[in-house]
Amino acid sequence: MKVAIMINTSWNIYNFRRGLIETLIKRGDEVVAIAPKDDYSGKLEEIGCRFRHLDMSASGMNPATDFGLMVKMRKVLKEERPDILLTYTIKPNIYGSLVCGNLKIPCICNVSGLGTVFLWKGTVKKIAVGLYKRAFKKNSWVFFQNNEDRDDFLKFIPISKDKTSLLPGSGINTTHFQPMMVEPNKVPVFTMIGRLIVEKGVYDFIEAIKIVKKKKPNTHFRLIGELDETHSRSIQKAELDSWLADELIEYVPHLSDVRDAVATSDVIVLPSYREGTPRTLLEAGAMGKAMIATDV
Protein backbone atom coordinates (compact mmCIF):
# COMPACT_ATOMS: atom_id res chain seq x y z
CA MET A 1 0.00 0.00 0.00
CA LYS A 2 1.21 3.51 -0.75
CA VAL A 3 0.68 5.87 2.20
CA ALA A 4 1.21 9.62 1.83
CA ILE A 5 1.73 11.85 4.87
CA MET A 6 1.22 15.59 4.53
CA ILE A 7 2.23 18.16 7.17
CA ASN A 8 3.26 21.83 7.00
CA THR A 9 6.96 21.15 7.73
CA SER A 10 9.38 18.27 7.11
CA TRP A 11 10.69 18.90 10.63
CA ASN A 12 7.25 18.04 12.02
CA ILE A 13 7.02 14.80 10.00
CA TYR A 14 10.49 13.65 11.04
CA ASN A 15 10.21 14.53 14.72
CA PHE A 16 6.59 13.60 15.38
CA ARG A 17 5.76 10.87 12.81
CA ARG A 18 9.07 9.05 12.39
CA GLY A 19 7.89 6.06 14.45
CA LEU A 20 4.75 5.77 12.32
CA ILE A 21 6.75 5.96 9.09
CA GLU A 22 9.25 3.34 10.24
CA THR A 23 6.41 1.02 11.27
CA LEU A 24 4.65 1.39 7.91
CA ILE A 25 7.88 0.78 5.99
CA LYS A 26 8.67 -2.26 8.14
CA ARG A 27 5.19 -3.54 7.34
CA GLY A 28 6.04 -3.32 3.65
CA ASP A 29 4.19 -0.12 2.76
CA GLU A 30 5.57 2.62 0.53
CA VAL A 31 5.56 5.96 2.35
CA VAL A 32 5.64 9.37 0.67
CA ALA A 33 6.20 12.51 2.77
CA ILE A 34 4.68 15.69 1.30
CA ALA A 35 5.86 18.93 2.89
CA PRO A 36 8.01 22.03 2.34
CA LYS A 37 11.68 21.20 1.98
CA ASP A 38 13.85 21.95 5.01
CA ASP A 39 16.83 20.51 6.86
CA TYR A 40 14.84 17.40 7.80
CA SER A 41 13.67 16.45 4.30
CA GLY A 42 16.87 14.47 3.67
CA LYS A 43 16.51 12.74 7.05
CA LEU A 44 13.12 11.45 5.93
CA GLU A 45 14.72 9.93 2.85
CA GLU A 46 17.43 8.37 5.02
CA ILE A 47 14.81 6.34 6.94
CA GLY A 48 13.38 5.03 3.67
CA CYS A 49 10.63 7.54 2.97
CA ARG A 50 10.23 9.20 -0.42
CA PHE A 51 9.96 12.98 -0.24
CA ARG A 52 7.87 15.36 -2.36
CA HIS A 53 8.35 19.10 -1.92
CA LEU A 54 5.20 21.19 -1.53
CA ASP A 55 5.65 24.88 -0.83
CA MET A 56 3.31 25.74 2.04
CA SER A 57 3.16 28.47 4.66
CA ALA A 58 2.60 27.13 8.17
CA SER A 59 0.46 30.11 9.18
CA GLY A 60 -1.74 32.81 7.69
CA MET A 61 -4.70 32.55 5.33
CA ASN A 62 -4.50 34.30 1.98
CA PRO A 63 -7.19 33.17 -0.50
CA ALA A 64 -4.98 33.60 -3.59
CA THR A 65 -1.97 31.89 -1.98
CA ASP A 66 -4.06 29.05 -0.60
CA PHE A 67 -5.79 28.48 -3.94
CA GLY A 68 -2.33 28.16 -5.46
CA LEU A 69 -1.45 25.68 -2.71
CA MET A 70 -4.48 23.56 -3.60
CA VAL A 71 -3.48 23.53 -7.28
CA LYS A 72 0.06 22.36 -6.40
CA MET A 73 -1.30 19.87 -3.87
CA ARG A 74 -3.63 18.40 -6.48
CA LYS A 75 -0.75 18.01 -8.94
CA VAL A 76 1.39 16.11 -6.41
CA LEU A 77 -1.44 13.85 -5.26
CA LYS A 78 -2.60 13.17 -8.82
CA GLU A 79 0.96 12.12 -9.74
CA GLU A 80 1.45 9.98 -6.63
CA ARG A 81 -2.05 8.49 -6.40
CA PRO A 82 -1.57 7.17 -2.83
CA ASP A 83 -3.94 4.54 -1.50
CA ILE A 84 -4.49 6.81 1.48
CA LEU A 85 -3.43 10.29 2.63
CA LEU A 86 -2.74 11.05 6.30
CA THR A 87 -2.87 14.77 7.11
CA TYR A 88 -1.88 16.81 10.17
CA THR A 89 -2.08 20.58 10.88
CA ILE A 90 -4.79 22.89 9.61
CA LYS A 91 -3.87 23.50 5.95
CA PRO A 92 -3.13 19.88 5.04
CA ASN A 93 -6.30 18.84 6.91
CA ILE A 94 -8.53 21.30 5.07
CA TYR A 95 -7.01 21.44 1.60
CA GLY A 96 -5.92 17.80 1.63
CA SER A 97 -9.52 16.76 2.34
CA LEU A 98 -10.85 18.96 -0.47
CA VAL A 99 -8.31 17.74 -3.02
CA CYS A 100 -8.69 14.09 -2.02
CA GLY A 101 -12.47 14.40 -2.30
CA ASN A 102 -11.99 15.56 -5.89
CA LEU A 103 -9.45 12.83 -6.71
CA LYS A 104 -11.36 10.05 -4.88
CA ILE A 105 -8.40 9.36 -2.56
CA PRO A 106 -9.28 8.32 1.03
CA CYS A 107 -8.08 11.00 3.48
CA ILE A 108 -7.63 10.57 7.24
CA CYS A 109 -7.12 13.77 9.24
CA ASN A 110 -5.49 14.13 12.63
CA VAL A 111 -6.70 17.17 14.61
CA SER A 112 -3.93 17.15 17.22
CA GLY A 113 -5.23 20.40 18.72
CA LEU A 114 -7.88 22.94 17.75
CA GLY A 115 -5.31 25.71 17.50
CA THR A 116 -5.58 29.46 17.24
CA VAL A 117 -8.64 29.70 15.00
CA PHE A 118 -10.89 28.19 17.67
CA LEU A 119 -9.57 30.45 20.43
CA TRP A 120 -10.29 33.84 18.89
CA LYS A 121 -13.35 35.46 17.37
CA GLY A 122 -13.39 37.25 14.03
CA THR A 123 -13.12 36.84 10.29
CA VAL A 124 -10.27 34.32 10.29
CA LYS A 125 -12.25 31.97 12.54
CA LYS A 126 -15.35 32.27 10.33
CA ILE A 127 -13.31 31.51 7.20
CA ALA A 128 -11.57 28.55 8.86
CA VAL A 129 -14.86 27.09 10.17
CA GLY A 130 -16.44 27.51 6.73
CA LEU A 131 -13.53 25.71 5.08
CA TYR A 132 -13.59 22.94 7.67
CA LYS A 133 -17.33 22.41 7.08
CA ARG A 134 -16.81 21.99 3.35
CA ALA A 135 -13.59 19.98 3.58
CA PHE A 136 -14.54 17.48 6.26
CA LYS A 137 -17.54 16.31 4.27
CA LYS A 138 -14.96 14.84 1.89
CA ASN A 139 -12.61 12.96 4.21
CA SER A 140 -12.81 9.38 5.45
CA TRP A 141 -11.95 9.70 9.15
CA VAL A 142 -10.88 12.23 11.78
CA PHE A 143 -8.71 11.55 14.83
CA PHE A 144 -8.76 13.82 17.90
CA GLN A 145 -6.50 13.68 20.96
CA ASN A 146 -9.03 14.43 23.68
CA ASN A 147 -12.82 14.39 24.13
CA GLU A 148 -13.04 18.15 24.76
CA ASP A 149 -11.43 18.94 21.40
CA ARG A 150 -13.77 16.56 19.61
CA ASP A 151 -16.88 17.91 21.35
CA ASP A 152 -15.94 21.54 20.68
CA PHE A 153 -15.01 20.79 17.07
CA LEU A 154 -18.35 19.06 16.42
CA LYS A 155 -20.21 22.11 17.77
CA PHE A 156 -18.85 24.09 14.82
CA ILE A 157 -18.31 21.42 12.17
CA PRO A 158 -21.35 19.22 11.46
CA ILE A 159 -19.72 15.86 10.79
CA SER A 160 -20.88 12.52 12.16
CA LYS A 161 -19.23 11.53 15.43
CA ASP A 162 -19.27 7.98 14.02
CA LYS A 163 -16.42 8.84 11.67
CA THR A 164 -14.22 10.19 14.48
CA SER A 165 -12.14 8.51 17.18
CA LEU A 166 -9.59 9.36 19.84
CA LEU A 167 -5.83 8.85 19.89
CA PRO A 168 -4.08 9.42 23.24
CA GLY A 169 -1.54 11.83 21.74
CA SER A 170 1.07 11.54 19.02
CA GLY A 171 3.12 9.14 21.12
CA ILE A 172 6.81 9.10 21.98
CA ASN A 173 9.56 6.50 22.00
CA THR A 174 9.96 5.52 25.65
CA THR A 175 13.31 3.83 25.01
CA HIS A 176 14.56 7.22 23.74
CA PHE A 177 12.94 9.30 26.50
CA GLN A 178 13.95 7.77 29.84
CA PRO A 179 14.99 9.13 33.25
CA MET A 180 18.63 10.27 33.15
CA MET A 181 21.12 10.53 35.99
CA VAL A 182 22.34 14.13 36.31
CA GLU A 183 23.91 16.27 39.01
CA PRO A 184 21.22 17.88 41.23
CA ASN A 185 20.67 21.58 40.54
CA LYS A 186 21.91 24.09 43.10
CA VAL A 187 18.73 26.13 42.51
CA PRO A 188 15.34 24.96 41.16
CA VAL A 189 15.15 25.01 37.34
CA PHE A 190 11.80 25.49 35.60
CA THR A 191 11.77 24.96 31.82
CA MET A 192 9.14 25.79 29.20
CA ILE A 193 9.48 24.19 25.76
CA GLY A 194 7.24 25.41 22.93
CA ARG A 195 6.74 27.77 20.04
CA LEU A 196 7.05 31.41 21.05
CA ILE A 197 3.46 32.36 20.30
CA VAL A 198 0.77 33.87 22.52
CA GLU A 199 -1.33 30.70 22.66
CA LYS A 200 1.49 28.67 24.18
CA GLY A 201 1.25 30.90 27.24
CA VAL A 202 4.67 32.56 26.96
CA TYR A 203 3.40 35.81 28.53
CA ASP A 204 1.81 33.82 31.37
CA PHE A 205 5.14 32.07 31.96
CA ILE A 206 6.92 35.44 32.15
CA GLU A 207 4.34 36.87 34.57
CA ALA A 208 4.68 33.80 36.78
CA ILE A 209 8.47 34.20 36.73
CA LYS A 210 8.17 37.80 37.93
CA ILE A 211 5.99 36.70 40.85
CA VAL A 212 8.28 33.82 41.85
CA LYS A 213 11.46 35.92 41.50
CA LYS A 214 10.16 38.41 44.09
CA LYS A 215 9.85 35.69 46.73
CA LYS A 216 12.44 33.19 45.52
CA PRO A 217 15.15 35.09 43.62
CA ASN A 218 17.43 32.02 43.53
CA THR A 219 15.26 30.23 40.98
CA HIS A 220 16.25 29.63 37.37
CA PHE A 221 13.87 29.76 34.41
CA ARG A 222 14.58 28.45 30.93
CA LEU A 223 12.60 29.12 27.74
CA ILE A 224 13.24 26.85 24.76
CA GLY A 225 11.60 27.52 21.40
CA GLU A 226 12.13 29.08 18.03
CA LEU A 227 11.15 32.71 17.46
CA ASP A 228 9.14 33.19 14.25
CA GLU A 229 8.07 36.81 13.89
CA THR A 230 6.29 36.01 10.61
CA HIS A 231 3.62 34.24 12.70
CA SER A 232 0.70 36.60 13.40
CA ARG A 233 0.66 35.72 17.12
CA SER A 234 4.42 35.56 17.66
CA ILE A 235 6.30 37.02 20.58
CA GLN A 236 8.42 39.91 19.31
CA LYS A 237 12.22 39.88 19.46
CA ALA A 238 12.26 43.18 21.35
CA GLU A 239 10.16 41.58 24.10
CA LEU A 240 12.44 38.55 24.24
CA ASP A 241 15.50 40.82 24.43
CA SER A 242 13.96 42.74 27.33
CA TRP A 243 13.37 39.50 29.28
CA LEU A 244 16.98 38.54 28.72
CA ALA A 245 18.20 42.00 29.73
CA ASP A 246 16.16 41.74 32.95
CA GLU A 247 17.70 38.29 33.56
CA LEU A 248 14.26 36.69 33.86
CA ILE A 249 15.10 33.74 31.62
CA GLU A 250 17.78 31.71 29.95
CA TYR A 251 16.79 31.45 26.29
CA VAL A 252 17.58 28.54 23.95
CA PRO A 253 16.32 29.10 20.37
CA HIS A 254 16.10 25.51 19.17
CA LEU A 255 17.14 22.01 20.20
CA SER A 256 17.02 19.00 17.91
CA ASP A 257 17.22 16.80 21.02
CA VAL A 258 15.58 18.12 24.21
CA ARG A 259 16.56 15.26 26.53
CA ASP A 260 19.49 17.01 28.21
CA ALA A 261 17.39 20.14 28.74
CA VAL A 262 14.58 18.09 30.30
CA ALA A 263 17.01 16.03 32.39
CA THR A 264 18.64 19.16 33.84
CA SER A 265 15.25 20.69 34.73
CA ASP A 266 13.37 20.15 37.97
CA VAL A 267 9.99 21.06 36.52
CA ILE A 268 8.64 21.30 32.96
CA VAL A 269 6.04 24.06 32.51
CA LEU A 270 3.42 24.39 29.76
CA PRO A 271 0.89 27.22 30.28
CA SER A 272 -0.75 26.68 26.89
CA TYR A 273 -4.27 27.90 26.07
CA ARG A 274 -5.26 24.84 24.03
CA GLU A 275 -3.69 21.43 23.44
CA GLY A 276 -4.49 17.97 22.17
CA THR A 277 -2.07 15.83 24.19
CA PRO A 278 1.19 17.82 24.42
CA ARG A 279 4.27 15.94 23.28
CA THR A 280 6.40 18.10 25.59
CA LEU A 281 4.56 16.71 28.61
CA LEU A 282 4.69 13.12 27.32
CA GLU A 283 8.47 13.47 27.03
CA ALA A 284 8.78 15.05 30.47
CA GLY A 285 6.61 12.36 32.03
CA ALA A 286 8.62 9.59 30.40
CA MET A 287 11.77 11.16 31.85
CA GLY A 288 10.27 11.27 35.33
CA LYS A 289 9.90 15.04 35.65
CA ALA A 290 7.36 17.05 37.62
CA MET A 291 5.07 19.13 35.40
CA ILE A 292 2.97 22.26 35.76
CA ALA A 293 0.39 22.76 33.00
CA THR A 294 -2.90 24.48 32.30
CA ASP A 295 -6.06 22.36 32.42
CA VAL A 296 -6.81 22.51 28.69
Secondary structure as GFF3:
##gff-version 3
##sequence-region A 1 296
A	DSSP	beta_strand	2	6	.	.	.	ID=ss1
A	DSSP	alpha_helix	10	27	.	.	.	ID=ss2
A	DSSP	beta_strand	30	35	.	.	.	ID=ss3
A	DSSP	alpha_helix	41	46	.	.	.	ID=ss4
A	DSSP	beta_strand	50	53	.	.	.	ID=ss5
A	DSSP	alpha_helix	63	80	.	.	.	ID=ss6
A	DSSP	beta_strand	84	88	.	.	.	ID=ss7
A	DSSP	alpha_helix	90	103	.	.	.	ID=ss8
A	DSSP	beta_strand	107	111	.	.	.	ID=ss9
A	DSSP	three_ten_helix	116	118	.	.	.	ID=ss10
A	DSSP	alpha_helix	123	135	.	.	.	ID=ss11
A	DSSP	beta_strand	141	144	.	.	.	ID=ss12
A	DSSP	alpha_helix	147	156	.	.	.	ID=ss13
A	DSSP	three_ten_helix	161	163	.	.	.	ID=ss14
A	DSSP	beta_strand	164	166	.	.	.	ID=ss15
A	DSSP	beta_strand	189	193	.	.	.	ID=ss16
A	DSSP	three_ten_helix	198	200	.	.	.	ID=ss17
A	DSSP	alpha_helix	202	215	.	.	.	ID=ss18
A	DSSP	beta_strand	220	224	.	.	.	ID=ss19
A	DSSP	alpha_helix	237	245	.	.	.	ID=ss20
A	DSSP	beta_strand	250	252	.	.	.	ID=ss21
A	DSSP	alpha_helix	259	263	.	.	.	ID=ss22
A	DSSP	beta_strand	267	270	.	.	.	ID=ss23
A	DSSP	alpha_helix	279	286	.	.	.	ID=ss24
A	DSSP	beta_strand	290	293	.	.	.	ID=ss25
###
